[in-house]
Amino acid sequence: MSEPAVSRRRKLSVRTKLLFASGAMQEAVVTAGGIVTVLFYNQVLGVSPALAGTAFLIASIVDAVSDPLIGAISDRFRSRWGRRHPFMFASALPLAIAFYFLYQPIDGLSETGYFIWLSTFLVLLRLSQTFYLIPHDALGAELTDDYEERSSVFGYNSVVQMLLAMFTAMILYVVIFPSTPEYDNGLLNEAGYFVLASVGAVIIVFSVLVCSFGTLDQLPYLHDFEIGKKFTFANYFGQLGALLRNVSYLSACLSLLTIYSGLGILGIVATYAYVYVYELSSEAMFWAGAAKVPGVVVALPLLAFLSKLMEKKAILILSSLVMCILVSLPHHLKMLNFFPANDSPFILFALFVPLLLGYMIFPVSSIIIDSQLVDVADQHELRTRDRSEGVIFSVRSFGIKTTQGVGGLLAGFGLEFIGFPENAEVGRLAQETLTGLLFLNGPLFLIIYLIAALFMTMYQLDKNSHTQILEQLESRRAKS
């Protein structure tokens, strides 16, 4: 059946965009949990950083196989509720259960036992996320063909996800893990992890179901010309091969994975640095989340302004450079002894103002890559006559989980490399260990982000070429 052109370049209501973005609440909960996962298993349960990193490696290997596979299956799935929604509905309960047990292991296990527990439920959590994230993102790619509207759809999703992640992290520090007379930093208090596990599981189910039910009314507007094709491994590997030969897709994928790996490392080692290098209380760490909020508010207007001046490729390169320089700046200054002392009244200002400025532009990067991936889906359809949003957006799902996966792996082995001890005491670590933490937060993060900007230089699509692609697609669809 042919698709009316008006339905493919349509504008979407704010209500639809917000309902599409409502599933970001589960991402926010999982991301907030990721801040403390390694710290919990390392400092509270006694698992070495290298073993914790190995658990993340195992989960990432599973992701590398499952993410594109689930994407391809959802591309070819047929049901009365479309291709994407059945997977989204099916993910809700397993995702919540895996999250709960990840932070509520059985008492009294050995280090090996806790490692197996972490590996098992981390894999289950990430696999359950796959069933939600990939169909969800592919659904967003199908909602409209309009070049600017796509940025808006994923802009709403990114802004909501980041905003919720920041507020969840702030609640994590102040409400779930407050400082007590026994614990100067509440993140080391095991009792708080039951609250995290139980409340987080409930929010996850609520978030997934709201998004899934709330977007069912969009089914009549989605692509329907390929759902009769059955999934086969021959077709699956053919789609992967065609995508891997697409330079723009490789550019966007490599940039995304590199960016999220850097964020993943920072999300873990920054917590260690705040606790052990800067000796902050959990309440003071609240400002790490608060500093990121203004960037979320200005992200969409800033993107709209920049889009009038330059292409998506240039915007991503610029935003990546600004982000990495500013966010790593305090740690570079601390290494050079040009930073306020830990008891200085200016330490929070010096630590979090650069973070605020860096995150003023960071959300733009996430939105741009999402929009680029949708543009690649059109180019892929023109070349192969297949729309493979599920396979294409599997890299985004993998990227989001890379924040905890590859980031957790590299952070875990990084902590092992610098010799970070178990049961570490604030104020009693060797200077070499503190310098190692600063290196992970500063120079290493900066280098990773610069590599991401380098990968983006390979991207080839622009607004004019995408307009030509859409014109050819619409002509072909009209004749079908």
Secondary structure by P-SEA (a helix, b strand, c coil): cccccccccccccaaaaaaaaccaaaaaaaaaaaacaaaaaaccccccaaaaaaaaaaaaaaaaccaaaaaaaaaaccccccccaaaaaaaaaaaaaaaaaaacccccccaaaaaaaaaaaaaaaaaaaaaccaaaaaaaaaccccaaaaaaaaaaaaaaaaaaaaaaaaaaaccccccccccccccccaaaaaaaaaaaaaaaaaaaaaaaaaacccccccccccccbbbbaaaaaaaaaaaaacaaaaaaaaaaaaaaaaaaaaaaaaaaaaccccccccccaaaaaaaaaaaaaaaaaaaaaaaacccaaaaaaaaaaaaaaaaaaaaaaaaaccccccccccccccccaaaaaaaccaaaaaaaaaaaaaaaaaaaaaacccccccccaaaaaaaaaaccaaaaaaaaaaaaaaccccccccccccaaaaaaaaaaacaaaaaaaaaaaaaaccccccaaaaaaaaaaaaaaaaac
